[in-house]
Amino acid sequence: MKRKTPVHAFTFLFSTTIQLTTFYASLTDALTSSRIGVVYGTQGTNFPPINYTVQLLEIKNAGFVKLRDANHEILKSLSQKSVRVSISIANNFLVHIASNQTFANQWVQENVLAYYPDTMIRFILVGQEVLSQNDTTLWYNLVPAMRRILDSVRSHNIHNIKVGTPLAMDILESTFPPSSGTFRSDIPHDQVIIPLLQFLNQTKSYFFLNVFPYFTWSANPTNVSLDLALFRGDKNSSYRDPESGLIYTNLLDQMLDSVLFASQKLGLDHVALAISETGWPHAGDIDQPGANRYNAATYNRNLVHRISAKPPIGTPARPGVFIPTFIYALFDEDQIPGRGTARHFGILQANSWPVYDLDLTGKLGEGDYPPLPLPSNNEPFKGNLWCVVASEANIMELVPQLESVCSLGNGICDALSPGNDCYEPVTIRAHASYAFSSYWVKFRGRGAACHFNGLAVLTTTDPSHGSCKFPSVYF
């Protein structure tokens, strides 16, 4: 027997649509521009000059640019440009701002008023994934800091700048099916989540989300459809939510709607969504499936088409609503620590050469792009991996890394002691390779990456020699 959609789901959908029609009518054309935005990060080397990068933003028809700080040189270069700007406040400023209006006013003076209105600042994002941190002090100071920043902005009779905060999807305890969406129980709802939603509602701002279907898919590539993750879903690969009856043809919509349903459960289902970061990596570590140029281009091209569609598509739970969206990222950033994918989200290389062609206006169809090599790593890697020194690693940089790793104890470098199996050959490079692999194997489960400031790489070639056996991970 066909299951009926619960009455509460219909109420949620129709009341939300009516409320949001009124909400969006109140916004200026600056905020409802269908042109997509990009994230301009600076954690890399050999970037082009800022003035040249700003020209690239205009050439590529970026509607918005999101800065992960309030870089004064970039803000100055964006003066008199058509690109709308989002600036950010670091987590370490939150407590000071929340407790001191004078400090908030000073921040606004130095980072907003000094450039506005010549630079079209439209968003101020307070903090970075604050609720993903284990610092509850930050949680409780988030909304107070947002209020002080907004108060300071409004005191200058500025009303076209929205204040928000970017949050990761780990704020949810449940995301699948979307109708089961609930906020994490360890985050106090009455003191943190509800005040945040109320603030966004009252100020007609956005619930900014960092949403990466890649990580959801790659964590379970056997059971999660790659077609859904890449917006290639059809009637054969679509998913029907058993509670709401809504049909999903892509993973991004599922993730976004899970937040809407979580908000509904708290009685605040009219907050507008914005995507502060989304994208797909074009490269990564050997054990990170699906990180390739073909998938990255497919994801971002389909994303642009969807977000820039007129009339807006929205999501199944909130159809017809425009969602401001920022693609992560403009450039590859080679100084970001962690797994390999973290450094390969750019649509441009650091030298500004395209990783793949991408039209941010959404006017080009798939057939208008030159073909890309078909992916060869969409399946999970199977075999052993070792973490060794990269061939181009500078030996002078290896010394402090080797000392740091071995100083941790835990038996990581025991085999390197005189007379032990891996003491020979006595070279920095050989000892560092063993230490890196030993450390990575021991702490990989806690998030350790084979990176070591860019000095290490994963390999499928066993570096063991004689009686010296290098630790490895088998997949």
C-alpha positions as CSV (number, residue, x, y, z in Angstrom):
1,M,0.0,0.0,0.0
2,K,1.3,3.4,-0.9
3,R,2.4,5.4,2.1
4,K,0.8,8.8,2.5
5,T,2.8,11.9,3.1
6,P,2.2,13.1,6.7
7,V,0.1,16.2,7.2
8,H,2.9,18.0,9.0
9,A,5.1,17.6,6.0
10,F,2.6,19.3,3.7
11,T,2.1,22.1,6.3
12,F,5.9,22.5,6.4
13,L,6.2,22.8,2.6
14,F,3.3,25.1,1.9
15,S,3.8,27.5,4.9
16,T,7.5,27.7,4.2
17,T,6.9,28.6,0.5
18,I,4.4,31.4,1.4
19,Q,6.7,32.8,4.1
20,L,9.8,32.8,1.8
21,T,7.9,34.5,-1.0
22,T,7.4,37.4,1.3
23,F,11.0,37.1,2.6
24,Y,12.7,37.2,-0.8
25,A,10.5,40.0,-2.1
26,S,12.1,42.1,0.7
27,L,15.7,41.5,-0.5
28,T,17.6,43.7,-2.8
29,D,18.7,42.6,-6.3
30,A,22.3,42.5,-4.9
31,L,21.4,39.5,-2.8
32,T,19.2,37.7,-5.3
33,S,21.7,37.8,-8.1
34,S,21.7,34.3,-9.7
35,R,25.4,34.6,-10.4
36,I,27.4,32.1,-8.4
37,G,30.2,33.0,-6.1
38,V,33.7,31.5,-5.4
39,V,35.8,31.2,-2.3
40,Y,39.1,33.1,-2.5
41,G,41.5,31.4,-0.1
42,T,45.1,32.5,0.4
43,Q,46.7,29.4,2.0
44,G,49.0,28.8,-0.9
45,T,52.2,29.7,-2.6
46,N,52.9,31.4,-6.0
47,F,49.5,33.0,-6.3
48,P,49.0,35.7,-8.9
49,P,48.9,39.3,-7.7
50,I,45.7,40.3,-6.0
51,N,44.8,42.9,-8.6
52,Y,45.1,40.2,-11.3
53,T,43.0,37.8,-9.3
54,V,40.3,40.4,-9.0
55,Q,40.3,40.8,-12.7
56,L,40.0,37.0,-13.0
57,L,36.8,37.2,-10.8
58,E,35.3,39.7,-13.2
59,I,36.4,37.8,-16.3
60,K,34.9,34.6,-15.0
61,N,31.6,36.4,-14.1
62,A,31.7,35.6,-10.5
63,G,28.7,37.2,-8.8
64,F,30.2,37.0,-5.3
65,V,33.6,36.3,-3.7
66,K,34.0,34.9,-0.2
67,L,37.1,35.8,1.8
68,R,38.0,33.6,4.8
69,D,39.2,36.7,6.5
70,A,38.9,40.5,5.8
71,N,42.1,40.9,3.9
72,H,42.6,44.6,3.5
73,E,44.6,44.4,0.3
74,I,41.9,42.3,-1.4
75,L,39.1,44.5,-0.1
76,K,40.9,47.6,-1.5
77,S,41.4,45.9,-4.9
78,L,37.7,45.0,-5.0
79,S,36.7,48.7,-4.8
80,Q,34.5,49.9,-7.7
81,K,34.1,46.3,-8.9
82,S,30.9,44.5,-9.7
83,V,31.7,41.5,-7.5
84,R,29.7,41.3,-4.2
85,V,31.9,40.4,-1.2
86,S,31.6,38.2,1.9
87,I,34.2,38.8,4.6
88,S,34.8,36.6,7.7
89,I,35.7,37.0,11.4
90,A,38.1,34.4,12.8
91,N,37.0,32.2,15.8
92,N,39.6,33.7,18.1
93,F,37.9,37.1,17.9
94,L,34.4,35.8,18.9
95,V,34.7,36.1,22.7
96,H,36.2,39.6,22.6
97,I,33.5,40.8,20.2
98,A,30.6,39.1,22.1
99,S,31.7,40.8,25.4
100,N,32.7,44.2,24.1
101,Q,30.7,46.5,21.8
102,T,33.7,48.8,21.5
103,F,35.8,45.9,20.1
104,A,33.0,45.0,17.7
105,N,32.7,48.7,16.6
106,Q,36.5,48.8,16.0
107,W,36.4,45.6,13.9
108,V,33.6,47.0,11.8
109,Q,35.4,50.3,11.4
110,E,38.7,48.7,10.3
111,N,37.2,46.0,8.1
112,V,33.9,47.3,6.8
113,L,33.6,51.1,7.0
114,A,37.1,51.6,5.7
115,Y,36.0,50.0,2.3
116,Y,32.3,50.2,2.2
117,P,30.4,51.2,0.0
118,D,33.1,51.3,-2.8
119,T,33.7,47.7,-2.1
120,M,30.3,45.9,-2.2
121,I,30.5,44.0,1.1
122,R,27.2,42.1,1.5
123,F,27.9,39.4,4.0
124,I,29.9,39.3,7.3
125,L,30.4,35.7,8.4
126,V,31.2,35.4,12.1
127,G,33.4,32.5,12.9
128,Q,34.2,29.3,10.9
129,E,32.3,26.1,11.6
130,V,32.1,27.2,15.3
131,L,29.7,24.3,16.3
132,S,32.2,21.8,14.9
133,Q,34.7,22.9,17.5
134,N,34.9,21.3,21.0
135,D,35.1,24.8,22.6
136,T,31.7,25.4,24.2
137,T,32.8,28.9,25.1
138,L,32.7,29.7,21.3
139,W,29.2,28.1,21.0
140,Y,27.7,30.4,23.7
141,N,29.4,33.5,22.3
142,L,28.5,33.0,18.7
143,V,25.1,34.7,18.6
144,P,26.1,37.5,21.0
145,A,29.1,38.2,18.7
146,M,26.8,38.2,15.7
147,R,24.4,40.6,17.4
148,R,27.2,43.1,18.3
149,I,28.5,43.1,14.7
150,L,25.1,43.7,13.3
151,D,24.4,46.4,15.9
152,S,27.6,48.2,14.8
153,V,26.7,47.9,11.1
154,R,23.2,49.1,11.7
155,S,24.4,52.0,13.8
156,H,25.9,53.4,10.6
157,N,22.5,53.1,8.8
158,I,23.8,50.2,6.7
159,H,21.0,47.7,5.9
160,N,22.3,45.8,2.9
161,I,24.9,43.8,4.8
162,K,23.7,40.5,6.2
163,V,25.4,38.8,9.2
164,G,25.6,35.0,9.4
165,T,27.9,32.2,10.4
166,P,29.1,29.2,8.2
167,L,28.4,25.8,9.8
168,A,29.3,22.3,8.7
169,M,26.9,19.4,8.2
170,D,28.2,17.8,11.4
171,I,25.8,20.1,13.3
172,L,23.2,17.4,12.6
173,E,22.8,14.1,14.4
174,S,20.8,12.6,11.6
175,T,20.7,13.6,7.9
176,F,19.2,10.6,6.1
177,P,16.4,10.4,5.2
178,P,16.2,14.2,5.1
179,S,12.9,14.2,7.1
180,S,14.8,12.6,10.0
181,G,17.2,15.6,10.2
182,T,17.9,16.6,13.8
183,F,20.5,18.9,15.4
184,R,23.1,17.2,17.5
185,S,21.9,16.6,21.0
186,D,25.2,17.7,22.6
187,I,24.7,21.3,21.3
188,P,22.2,23.0,23.7
189,H,19.2,23.8,21.5
190,D,17.6,26.4,23.8
191,Q,20.9,28.3,24.4
192,V,22.7,27.9,21.0
193,I,20.7,26.5,18.1
194,I,17.3,28.3,18.6
195,P,18.9,31.7,19.4
196,L,20.9,31.3,16.2
197,L,17.8,30.5,14.1
198,Q,15.8,33.3,15.7
199,F,18.6,35.8,14.9
200,L,18.7,34.7,11.3
201,N,15.0,34.8,11.0
202,Q,14.6,38.2,12.6
203,T,17.4,39.8,10.6
204,K,16.3,38.1,7.3
205,S,19.8,36.6,7.0
206,Y,20.8,33.2,5.8
207,F,21.7,29.9,7.4
208,F,25.1,29.4,5.8
209,L,26.2,25.8,5.3
210,N,29.4,24.2,4.1
211,V,28.1,21.3,2.2
212,F,30.3,18.7,0.5
213,P,28.5,15.7,-1.1
214,Y,32.0,14.4,-2.0
215,F,32.8,13.5,1.6
216,T,29.4,11.9,2.2
217,W,29.8,9.8,-1.0
218,S,33.5,8.9,-0.5
219,A,32.9,7.8,3.1
220,N,30.6,5.1,1.7
221,P,31.0,4.8,-2.0
222,T,29.6,1.3,-2.2
223,N,26.1,2.3,-0.8
224,V,25.9,6.0,-1.8
225,S,25.2,6.7,-5.5
226,L,27.9,8.6,-7.3
227,D,25.3,9.7,-9.8
228,L,23.3,11.3,-7.0
229,A,26.4,13.0,-5.7
230,L,27.3,14.5,-9.1
231,F,23.7,15.7,-10.0
232,R,23.3,12.9,-12.5
233,G,20.3,11.3,-10.8
234,D,17.3,10.2,-12.7
235,K,14.2,8.1,-12.0
236,N,16.3,5.0,-11.8
237,S,18.7,6.4,-9.2
238,S,16.4,8.9,-7.3
239,Y,15.4,8.5,-3.7
240,R,12.0,8.9,-2.1
241,D,11.9,10.0,1.5
242,P,9.6,7.6,3.2
243,E,8.2,10.2,5.7
244,S,7.8,13.3,3.6
245,G,7.3,11.6,0.3
246,L,9.7,14.0,-1.4
247,I,11.8,12.6,-4.3
248,Y,15.5,13.4,-4.4
249,T,17.6,13.3,-7.6
250,N,20.9,14.6,-6.0
251,L,22.7,14.3,-2.7
252,L,23.1,18.1,-2.2
253,D,19.3,18.5,-1.9
254,Q,19.1,15.7,0.6
255,M,21.7,17.4,2.8
256,L,20.2,20.8,2.6
257,D,16.7,19.6,3.3
258,S,17.9,17.6,6.3
259,V,18.8,21.0,7.8
260,L,15.4,22.4,7.0
261,F,13.6,19.5,8.6
262,A,15.9,19.8,11.7
263,S,14.9,23.5,12.0
264,Q,11.3,22.6,11.6
265,K,11.5,20.3,14.6
266,L,12.5,23.3,16.6
267,G,9.6,25.4,15.3
268,L,11.8,27.6,13.1
269,D,11.3,26.4,9.5
270,H,11.4,29.7,7.6
271,V,15.2,30.4,7.8
272,A,16.6,30.9,4.3
273,L,19.6,28.7,3.3
274,A,22.8,29.7,1.6
275,I,25.8,27.5,0.7
276,S,28.9,29.1,2.0
277,E,31.2,26.4,0.6
278,T,30.7,23.5,-1.8
279,G,32.8,21.8,-4.4
280,W,34.5,18.6,-5.5
281,P,38.3,17.8,-5.3
282,H,40.1,17.2,-8.6
283,A,42.9,15.2,-6.9
284,G,43.7,13.6,-3.5
285,D,45.4,10.8,-1.7
286,I,45.5,7.3,-3.2
287,D,42.9,6.1,-0.7
288,Q,40.5,9.0,-1.5
289,P,38.2,7.6,-4.3
290,G,36.5,9.8,-6.8
291,A,38.9,12.8,-6.4
292,N,39.6,13.5,-10.1
293,R,39.2,16.3,-12.7
294,Y,36.3,14.6,-14.5
295,N,34.1,14.3,-11.3
296,A,35.1,17.8,-10.1
297,A,34.1,19.4,-13.4
298,T,30.9,17.4,-13.6
299,Y,29.9,18.4,-10.0
300,N,30.6,22.1,-10.4
301,R,29.2,22.4,-13.9
302,N,25.9,20.8,-12.8
303,L,25.9,22.8,-9.6
304,V,26.2,26.1,-11.6
305,H,23.4,25.1,-13.9
306,R,21.2,24.3,-11.0
307,I,21.9,27.3,-8.9
308,S,21.7,29.8,-11.8
309,A,18.5,28.4,-13.3
310,K,15.7,30.9,-13.9
311,P,13.2,30.5,-12.3
312,P,15.1,29.2,-9.3
313,I,14.9,25.4,-8.6
314,G,15.3,25.3,-4.9
315,T,15.1,22.0,-3.1
316,P,12.3,19.4,-2.9
317,A,11.3,20.8,0.6
318,R,11.6,24.4,-0.5
319,P,11.0,24.6,-4.3
320,G,11.4,27.7,-6.3
321,V,13.8,29.5,-3.9
322,F,17.2,30.9,-4.9
323,I,20.1,29.6,-2.8
324,P,23.2,31.9,-2.7
325,T,26.1,29.6,-3.3
326,F,29.9,29.8,-3.2
327,I,32.1,27.3,-5.0
328,Y,35.1,26.2,-3.0
329,A,37.6,27.2,-4.2
330,L,39.1,29.7,-6.7
331,F,42.6,28.4,-6.3
332,D,44.3,25.2,-5.2
333,E,45.9,26.0,-1.8
334,D,49.1,23.9,-1.2
335,Q,49.6,25.0,2.4
336,I,46.4,23.6,3.8
337,P,47.2,20.7,6.1
338,G,45.4,17.4,6.2
339,R,44.3,14.9,3.6
340,G,45.3,15.4,-0.1
341,T,41.8,16.5,-1.2
342,A,42.1,19.6,1.0
343,R,44.7,21.1,-1.3
344,H,42.9,20.3,-4.6
345,F,39.5,21.9,-4.6
346,G,40.5,24.8,-6.9
347,I,39.0,25.5,-10.2
348,L,42.3,27.2,-11.0
349,Q,45.9,26.2,-10.2
350,A,48.0,28.6,-8.2
351,N,49.4,30.0,-11.5
352,S,45.8,30.8,-12.5
353,W,45.7,28.2,-15.2
354,P,42.3,26.3,-15.3
355,V,42.2,22.9,-13.7
356,Y,39.2,22.4,-16.0
357,D,36.9,24.7,-17.9
358,L,34.0,26.1,-15.9
359,D,31.4,28.8,-16.9
360,L,30.1,30.5,-13.8
361,T,27.1,31.9,-15.7
362,G,25.6,28.5,-16.3
363,K,25.1,29.3,-20.0
364,L,27.4,26.6,-21.4
365,G,26.0,23.1,-21.7
366,E,27.9,19.9,-21.1
367,G,28.5,19.4,-24.8
368,D,30.1,22.9,-25.0
369,Y,33.1,21.9,-22.9
370,P,36.2,20.0,-24.2
371,P,36.2,16.4,-23.1
372,L,38.2,15.3,-20.0
373,P,39.9,12.0,-19.3
374,L,37.5,9.5,-17.8
375,P,38.2,8.8,-14.1
376,S,40.2,5.8,-13.1
377,N,39.8,6.1,-9.3
378,N,36.0,6.0,-8.7
379,E,36.3,2.7,-6.9
380,P,37.8,2.4,-3.4
381,F,41.6,1.6,-3.3
382,K,42.5,-1.9,-2.4
383,G,46.0,-2.8,-1.2
384,N,48.8,-1.6,1.1
385,L,49.9,2.0,1.5
386,W,53.0,3.5,3.0
387,C,53.8,7.1,3.9
388,V,57.3,8.1,2.8
389,V,59.4,11.2,2.1
390,A,58.4,13.0,-1.1
391,S,61.2,12.9,-3.8
392,E,61.3,16.8,-3.9
393,A,61.5,17.2,-0.1
394,N,64.1,19.6,1.2
395,I,66.5,17.8,3.7
396,M,66.8,20.9,5.8
397,E,63.0,20.9,6.3
398,L,63.0,17.2,7.1
399,V,65.2,17.5,10.2
400,P,62.7,19.4,12.4
401,Q,59.8,17.1,11.2
402,L,61.8,14.0,12.0
403,E,62.7,15.3,15.4
404,S,59.1,16.3,16.1
405,V,57.7,12.9,15.2
406,C,60.3,10.9,17.1
407,S,59.9,13.1,20.2
408,L,56.4,11.8,20.6
409,G,57.6,8.4,21.8
410,N,54.9,5.8,21.6
411,G,57.4,3.4,19.9
412,I,57.1,5.4,16.7
413,C,60.9,5.6,16.1
414,D,62.2,2.7,18.2
415,A,63.3,0.8,15.1
416,L,65.6,3.7,14.2
417,S,67.8,3.4,17.3
418,P,71.4,2.1,16.8
419,G,71.5,-1.6,16.5
420,N,67.8,-1.9,15.6
421,D,66.3,-3.2,12.3
422,C,65.9,0.2,10.6
423,Y,68.9,2.1,11.9
424,E,70.7,1.5,8.6
425,P,71.1,3.4,6.3
426,V,71.8,6.3,8.6
427,T,70.4,9.1,6.5
428,I,67.8,11.8,7.3
429,R,65.7,10.8,4.3
430,A,65.6,7.1,5.2
431,H,64.9,7.7,8.9
432,A,62.2,10.3,8.1
433,S,60.4,7.9,5.7
434,Y,60.2,5.2,8.4
435,A,59.1,7.7,11.0
436,F,56.4,9.2,8.8
437,S,55.0,5.8,7.9
438,S,55.1,4.7,11.5
439,Y,53.4,7.8,12.8
440,W,50.8,7.8,10.0
441,V,49.8,4.1,10.6
442,K,49.6,4.7,14.4
443,F,47.5,7.9,14.3
444,R,45.6,7.6,11.0
445,G,42.5,6.6,12.9
446,R,42.6,9.9,14.8
447,G,42.8,12.0,11.7
448,A,46.6,12.0,11.0
449,A,47.4,12.7,7.3
450,C,50.4,11.7,5.3
451,H,51.4,15.3,4.6
452,F,54.0,16.6,7.1
453,N,54.1,20.1,5.7
454,G,54.2,18.8,2.2
455,L,57.3,16.6,2.8
456,A,55.5,13.2,2.6
457,V,53.5,11.2,0.0
458,L,51.6,7.9,0.0
459,T,53.0,5.1,-2.0
460,T,52.0,1.6,-3.1
461,T,55.7,0.6,-3.3
462,D,56.9,-1.1,-0.2
463,P,59.9,0.8,1.1
464,S,61.0,-2.0,3.4
465,H,64.5,-3.3,3.1
466,G,66.2,-6.3,4.6
467,S,65.0,-6.9,8.1
468,C,63.5,-3.3,8.3
469,K,59.8,-3.6,7.8
470,F,57.9,-0.4,7.3
471,P,54.5,-0.1,8.9
472,S,51.6,0.1,6.4
473,V,47.8,0.3,6.2
474,Y,45.9,-2.3,4.2
475,F,42.7,-1.2,2.5
